[in-house]
């Protein structure tokens, strides 16, 4: 009986919570939170592919970025989606 109540409570909670969209656009960082390129100053940057060092410092929330305008790769503190 207690298990059935717990399952019913979990189902009710799922119904009341807003649905989470898994579309790729929802996983993209918000443009207002992206850093600016230190080379050209544009904010048209994207998260770059990680290498070994990037995986180690990811625990500090330092992420690699690449500028779409000039191609410069840099790292910044970032609290966006992981």
GURO-921938 format. One record per residue (C-alpha): residue in one letter; x, z, y. Coordinates in pm, whole numbers, plus 32768, in hexadecimal, padded with zeros to 4 digits. Each point is the difference from the previous one (the first is absolute). Example, Ala and Ser with C-alpha at 12.3 -4.5 7.8 and 13.67 -1.06 7.14 Angstrom:
BEGIN
  rest     X     Z     Y
     A  84CE  830C  7E3E
     S  8089  7FBE  8158
! end
This chain:
BEGIN
  rest     X     Z     Y
     X  8000  8000  8000
     X  810F  8052  8104
     X  80AA  7EB3  7FBA
     X  7EBC  7F44  803F
     X  7FD4  80B2  814B
     X  8164  7FA9  8066
     X  7FCC  7E92  7FA5
     X  7EB8  7FFA  80C1
     X  80A9  809D  812F
     X  8118  7EFE  7FF2
     X  7F06  7EE1  7FEE
     X  7F41  808C  8129
     X  8143  8020  80C7
     X  805A  7E95  7FB1
     X  7EAF  7F8D  8084
     X  8029  80B8  814B
     X  8166  7F8F  8044
     X  8040  7EB8  80AE
     X  8070  7EEC  7F13
     X  816F  7FA7  8003
     X  8047  7E8F  8029
     X  8125  7F7C  7F38
     X  8020  7EB8  80B9
     X  8165  7FA5  8066
     X  7F9D  8000  8170
     X  7FA3  8171  7FE5
     X  8158  8050  7F79
     X  80B0  7F58  8122
     X  807F  80E9  810F
     X  7F3B  8018  8142
     X  80A6  7F30  8112
     X  7FF8  8126  80F1
     X  80DF  80CD  7F16
     X  8107  7EF5  7FBB
     X  8154  8023  80A5
     X  8099  7F01  80EB
     X  8127  7F2B  7F97
     X  813F  8091  8099
     X  8093  7EA2  8015
     X  7EF1  7F3D  80B9
     X  7EFD  810A  805E
     X  7ED8  7F5C  7F51
     X  7F08  80D1  7F3D
     X  7FC0  7EE6  7F08
     X  80AD  80B0  7EDE
     X  7FAC  8037  7E93
     X  8072  80F0  7EF5
     X  8130  7F67  7F57
     X  8061  8004  7E92
     X  80B1  813D  7F97
     X  815B  800C  7F6A
     X  80AC  8128  7F56
     X  8055  80B9  8141
     X  7EA0  7FCF  8088
     X  7F6D  80A0  7EC9
     X  80DE  8130  802D
     X  7FAA  8036  8170
     X  7E8D  7FB2  7FC8
     X  7FD3  8174  7FBA
     X  804E  8038  8171
     X  7EF5  7EFD  8059
     X  8105  7F14  808E
     X  7F88  7EA1  7FAC
     X  80A4  7EAB  801A
     X  7F62  7F03  80EE
     X  8042  7E92  804A
     X  7FAD  7F53  8145
     X  7F2F  7EC7  7FCF
     X  8081  7F70  8144
     X  817B  801B  7FE1
     X  8028  806F  7E93
     X  80C1  813E  8057
     X  7FEB  8112  7EF5
     X  7FFA  816C  806C
     X  7F87  8157  7F90
     X  7F14  80ED  80B4
     X  7F42  8142  7FBC
     X  7EA4  7F97  7F94
     X  7ED1  80CC  7F94
     X  7F27  7EDB  7F96
     X  7F8E  7F9E  7EA4
     X  8105  8031  7EF6
! end
